[in-house]
Amino acid sequence: MARISHFATPSTVLAVSQISRLPLAPGTLDRGLTLALDGVQDPGNVGTLLRVADWFAFDRVVLSPDCADLFHQKVINASMGSFARVRTHTADLAPALAATTAPILGCDLAGEDVHALPALPNAIVVIGSEGRGLSPAVAARVTRHVTIPRLGGAESLNAAIAAAIVCDNLRRAQTPA
């Protein structure tokens, strides 16, 4: 294990599995909660986003083709096992979003306060590239812009942190007080 591992202290567990990439069937995004990743290239962020989707029991994660590879070692490591529990798809996001009836939430500094989100049993949360944000084609499909109110001086939030805050607010809106 020490020879094949990238870690100083390798795991004592090795798993071998067939890689399967599920197609995104028409109408899939209309039901439940989806986390859509638009060009998220950092494998650590992709793995962490899988953990976020797993934590908040999202129905699926959809990755655009220009995201870090779902089976990259850093994605798998950062997901802490969530890669095996979360249903994932890779799809061209703009056409997939164009075909859905679910609200599409995109983060935007000029958006409405994410803490005021109503209960949305069906919704798609789109997280953009760390450096570029949402691609123009995907941004054009967003139906509701939300923002996380900034109270301090930081310029931005990490993509996975922002996604976690939005996902938390979606779930809290669904939970009766």
N, C-alpha and C positions, 0 to 999 in steps of 0.2 A: 504494500500500500504506500509505503514511503516513496518508492520510485515513481509511481504514477500520480501522486498527489502534488498539488501546487502549494500545500500548506506545510508549515514546519511541524505541526502536530496533526498528522492525517487521521481521518475517521477510520474506525475499525469496520465500517459497513460499506459494502459495495452493492449497487443495484444495477441490473442490466434489464433494459426494457426496449420494446419497439417504439420508435417515435411515430406518433400519429398526429396529423394536422387536420382538425375537423373543419369542414366547409361551413360557411355561415348560411344556413337555410333561409329562404325568404320568409319574412314575418317574425323571425326570431327576436329582433330588437324591439318589437312592439309590446312584448310582455316582460315584466320583471325589471330588475335593475341591472344596468350594464355599465362597466367601466371601459371606455374606449381610449386607447393610447395612440396618439397621432405623432409619429416620428420620435418617440422617446428612445434615444440612442444609448443612454447609459445603462448597462446591464444591471447594475446595482439598483437603479431606480425601477427598472422593469420588474425585478424580483420583489422589491419592496411593494410595488403597486399590486402584485399578485397577493401579497400578504394582506394588504389593505382590503382588497376585494373579498378575501377569505374571512377576515375579521368581521367585516360588516355584512357577510352573507349575501354578496351580490351574486346574481345568477350566472354571470359570465364576464369575461374580459375579452375584448376584441383589439388586436394589435394591427396597426397598419403595416404594410410590407417593409417600410423603412425603419421600423423599430429594431432594437437589439433582438437577436435571435432568442426565441423562447427557451431553447435548450442549451444556451450558452452556460458555461460552468458558473459564472458569476450570477446569472439570473437564478439558476437552481439554488445556489448557496444562499443568496439574499432572500429567496422566497421561504426559506426555512420549512420546506415541505408543502407549502401552499400550492406549488405547481401541480401537485398530484390531486388536490382537492377542488381546484377551481376549473370550471369549464372554460377553455380558451379557443379562440378562433383567430385566424389571420385573414384580413379582408381589406380591400380598398375602401377606406372609410367614407369618402364623399358619396359614392353611389349607394352604399349601404345606408347611410343616414338619410339620403334623399328618399329612400323607399320606406321609411318608418313613420309611424304615427305618434310615437312616444316623444315627450318633450326632450330636447337636446340641450343640456346645460354646459356652457363654456365659461371659463373664468376670464374676467375682463375687469380692469381697474375701474371702469365706468359702469359696471353692472350693479344689480340690486344686491343688498346685503344678504349673504348666504344664510344668516341666522333667521331670516324672515321667510324662508322657503316653506310653502305649504306641503302637506302630505302628498307625495307623488308615488303611487304604487308602481308606475311604469315610468322609467326615465333613463336617459343615457348621460353619463358624466364624461365629458371629453377632456383629456389632459394632453397638452401639447408638448412639443420639444422643449427641453430645458433652455436652450439658447434662442430659439425662434418663436416659441409659442405655437399657437394653432396655425396650420397651413391655411392659405387663403381659401382653398376649396372646401375644407372642413369648417372653417369659421363662417362661411356663407350659409352653412346648414344649421348653425346654432339657433335655437328658438328662444332661449332665455339666457341672458348674460348675468352671471353672479360674481360677486367679489367677496373676498375675505377682508373685513375692515382692518386696515393697518393702524396700529396704535403707536408703534415705535418708529425707528429710523431705518430699518432694514429695507433694502431695495426690492427684494423679492423673496419668495418662499421656494424651497425645493419642490419639484413636481409631485413627489410622493406625499410630502407633508400637506400640500394644498389639496391633493385628492382625498387624503384622510379627513381633513376638515369638512370638505363638501359632503363626503359619504356619511360622516357622522351626523351632519345636519339633516340629511335626507332621512336617515334612520330615526333620529329623534322626533322628526315631524310625524312619522308614522306611529310612534309609540304613544298611547293615551297617557295623560298625566295622572 
